[in-house]
Amino acid sequence: MEVTVEVVARNPDAGEPARHTRAQALERAVVAGGALLAGGVLITGLPRLANSAPSAKQDTEILNFALLIEQLQVAFYAESLAHGRLRGQRRQFAQVVAVHERAHRKFLESALGSNAHRPPRFRFGETTSDPAKFSAAAVALEDTALAAYNGQGPNLTASSLGAAARIVSVEARHAAWARVLAGQIPAPLAVDRPDSEGEARASLKRSGLLNG
């Protein structure tokens, strides 16, 4: 399995607007049907999320999706640091968050045990070698992680929801930090609004990012 990550986001350094509301970010996000679009980042090859009554089987599906996001983040930050082009606060952010994401990955692998899926191969292109594109991708990935955890929370059993909550609160701090580095408002809304698959698809169609 191979997951491709393509960033087509506007570059704030090119004089284009860098500030977006949380609602606008969610309008660019969808986790469904094997694809994810967030803030200009396209990730394909993802499993479809569950959307039925909580059960142990569904917990495994959802936690494996969460694990895939953590695997994606681990690979993204590791490759970004390996390129050695991040400086100052960007580098500090990547170093700190990389440690957290590895811990999240290990936590989910432990929770899933033998049901944990192996990580796919990721291709990030210039997002890990261009500092400005790194910032845009980091915002998209961290916002998407939040949307995914929040959107699937009601579908988890109580015990798994408790485990996920220990991660999502840290992901929220990551998202705020990434937004500051990208020149965006760290917490534009008082309450995050998780989107359903249908709502996200509709938003993408309105934004011209999804046809059909």
C-alpha positions as CSV (number, residue, x, y, z in Angstrom):
1,M,0.0,0.0,0.0
2,E,1.3,3.5,-0.9
3,V,-0.1,6.8,0.3
4,T,0.6,9.9,-1.7
5,V,0.7,13.3,-0.1
6,E,0.4,16.2,-2.5
7,V,0.5,19.8,-1.3
8,V,-1.2,22.3,-3.6
9,A,-1.8,25.0,-1.0
10,R,-1.2,28.7,-1.6
11,N,2.2,29.9,-0.4
12,P,1.8,32.7,2.3
13,D,5.3,33.9,1.4
14,A,4.0,34.7,-2.1
15,G,1.8,37.4,-0.9
16,E,-1.4,35.4,-0.7
17,P,-3.7,35.3,2.4
18,A,-2.4,33.1,5.2
19,R,-5.2,33.5,7.7
20,H,-8.2,31.1,7.5
21,T,-10.9,30.3,10.0
22,R,-11.4,26.8,11.3
23,A,-14.6,26.5,9.3
24,Q,-12.7,27.3,6.1
25,A,-10.1,24.7,7.0
26,L,-12.8,22.1,7.5
27,E,-14.3,23.1,4.1
28,R,-11.1,21.8,2.6
29,A,-11.2,18.6,4.6
30,V,-12.7,15.2,3.9
31,V,-11.9,11.8,5.3
32,A,-13.9,9.3,3.3
33,G,-13.8,6.9,0.4
34,G,-10.1,6.4,0.6
35,A,-9.1,10.0,0.2
36,L,-8.4,13.0,2.4
37,L,-8.1,16.6,1.3
38,A,-7.1,19.2,3.9
39,G,-5.7,22.7,3.5
40,G,-4.4,21.8,0.0
41,V,-2.9,18.4,1.1
42,L,-4.2,15.4,-0.8
43,I,-3.7,12.0,0.9
44,T,-5.0,9.0,-1.0
45,G,-5.1,5.3,-0.1
46,L,-6.8,5.8,3.3
47,P,-9.5,3.5,4.6
48,R,-13.1,4.6,4.8
49,L,-14.1,5.6,8.3
50,A,-16.8,3.7,10.2
51,N,-20.1,5.4,10.9
52,S,-22.3,3.0,12.9
53,A,-23.0,2.0,16.5
54,P,-19.9,1.6,18.7
55,S,-18.4,-1.9,18.8
56,A,-15.1,-3.6,19.4
57,K,-14.8,-4.4,15.7
58,Q,-15.5,-0.7,14.8
59,D,-13.0,0.4,17.5
60,T,-10.3,-1.6,15.6
61,E,-11.2,0.1,12.3
62,I,-11.2,3.6,13.8
63,L,-8.1,3.2,15.8
64,N,-6.3,1.8,12.8
65,F,-7.3,4.9,10.9
66,A,-5.9,7.0,13.8
67,L,-2.8,4.9,13.6
68,L,-2.4,5.6,9.9
69,I,-2.6,9.4,10.6
70,E,0.0,9.0,13.3
71,Q,2.2,7.0,11.0
72,L,1.8,9.7,8.4
73,Q,2.7,12.4,10.8
74,V,5.7,10.5,12.1
75,A,7.0,10.0,8.5
76,F,6.3,13.6,7.6
77,Y,8.2,15.1,10.5
78,A,11.1,12.6,10.3
79,E,11.6,13.4,6.6
80,S,11.3,17.1,7.2
81,L,14.0,17.0,9.9
82,A,16.2,14.7,7.8
83,H,16.3,17.3,5.0
84,G,17.9,19.8,7.4
85,R,16.3,22.9,6.0
86,L,14.1,23.8,8.9
87,R,15.5,26.5,11.1
88,G,14.5,28.3,14.3
89,Q,11.0,27.8,15.6
90,R,10.0,25.5,12.6
91,R,12.8,23.1,13.5
92,Q,11.9,23.2,17.2
93,F,8.3,22.5,16.4
94,A,9.2,19.6,14.2
95,Q,11.5,18.1,16.8
96,V,9.0,18.3,19.6
97,V,6.0,17.2,17.6
98,A,8.0,14.3,16.1
99,V,8.6,12.9,19.5
100,H,4.9,13.2,20.4
101,E,3.7,11.6,17.2
102,R,6.0,8.6,17.7
103,A,4.6,8.3,21.2
104,H,1.0,8.4,19.8
105,R,1.9,5.8,17.2
106,K,3.3,3.5,19.9
107,F,0.3,4.1,22.1
108,L,-2.1,3.1,19.3
109,E,0.0,0.1,18.3
110,S,-0.1,-1.1,21.9
111,A,-3.9,-0.6,22.1
112,L,-4.4,-2.5,18.8
113,G,-1.9,-5.3,19.5
114,S,-1.9,-7.8,16.6
115,N,-4.7,-5.9,14.9
116,A,-2.4,-2.9,14.2
117,H,-1.8,-2.3,10.5
118,R,1.7,-1.9,9.1
119,P,2.6,1.6,7.9
120,P,2.3,2.3,4.1
121,R,4.9,4.1,2.1
122,F,4.5,7.9,1.9
123,R,5.6,10.4,-0.7
124,F,5.7,14.0,0.4
125,G,7.4,15.8,-2.5
126,E,8.6,19.3,-1.6
127,T,6.5,19.6,1.5
128,T,9.4,18.2,3.6
129,S,12.2,20.2,1.9
130,D,10.6,23.6,1.5
131,P,10.1,25.4,4.8
132,A,7.0,27.4,3.7
133,K,5.4,24.3,2.2
134,F,6.3,22.4,5.4
135,S,4.3,24.9,7.5
136,A,1.3,24.7,5.2
137,A,1.3,20.9,5.3
138,A,1.8,20.8,9.1
139,V,-1.3,23.0,9.6
140,A,-3.3,20.8,7.3
141,L,-2.1,17.5,8.8
142,E,-2.6,18.6,12.4
143,D,-6.1,20.1,11.7
144,T,-7.0,17.0,9.9
145,A,-5.9,14.8,12.8
146,L,-8.2,16.8,15.1
147,A,-11.2,16.6,12.7
148,A,-10.7,12.9,12.3
149,Y,-10.5,12.2,16.1
150,N,-13.4,14.5,16.9
151,G,-15.5,13.2,14.0
152,Q,-15.1,9.6,15.0
153,G,-15.3,10.0,18.8
154,P,-19.0,9.2,19.0
155,N,-18.4,5.9,17.0
156,L,-16.0,4.6,19.6
157,T,-16.8,2.5,22.7
158,A,-16.2,4.3,26.1
159,S,-12.8,2.7,26.7
160,S,-11.4,3.5,23.3
161,L,-12.8,7.0,23.4
162,G,-10.9,7.6,26.6
163,A,-7.7,6.4,24.9
164,A,-8.3,8.7,21.9
165,A,-9.0,11.7,24.1
166,R,-5.5,11.4,25.6
167,I,-4.1,12.0,22.1
168,V,-6.6,14.5,20.7
169,S,-5.9,17.1,23.4
170,V,-2.2,17.1,22.4
171,E,-3.0,17.2,18.7
172,A,-5.0,20.4,19.4
173,R,-1.8,21.9,20.9
174,H,0.1,20.8,17.8
175,A,-2.5,22.4,15.5
176,A,-2.4,25.7,17.4
177,W,1.4,25.8,17.3
178,A,1.5,25.0,13.6
179,R,-1.0,27.7,12.9
180,V,1.1,30.3,14.8
181,L,4.2,29.3,12.7
182,A,2.2,29.7,9.5
183,G,0.9,33.1,10.5
184,Q,-2.6,31.9,11.2
185,I,-5.0,32.4,14.2
186,P,-4.2,29.5,16.5
187,A,-7.8,29.1,17.8
188,P,-10.3,31.0,15.6
189,L,-13.4,29.4,17.1
190,A,-14.6,28.5,20.6
191,V,-15.8,25.1,19.5
192,D,-14.5,22.8,16.8
193,R,-17.2,21.4,14.5
194,P,-16.4,17.9,13.3
195,D,-17.9,17.3,9.9
196,S,-19.7,14.2,8.7
197,E,-18.6,12.6,5.4
198,G,-21.6,14.2,3.6
199,E,-21.0,17.6,5.0
200,A,-17.3,17.5,4.1
201,R,-18.0,16.3,0.6
202,A,-20.5,19.1,0.1
203,S,-18.0,21.7,1.4
204,L,-15.4,20.3,-1.0
205,K,-17.8,20.6,-3.9
206,R,-18.6,24.2,-3.0
207,S,-14.9,24.9,-2.8
208,G,-14.3,23.4,-6.2
209,L,-12.0,20.7,-4.8
210,L,-14.3,17.7,-5.4
211,N,-16.4,17.0,-8.5
212,G,-19.1,14.5,-9.0
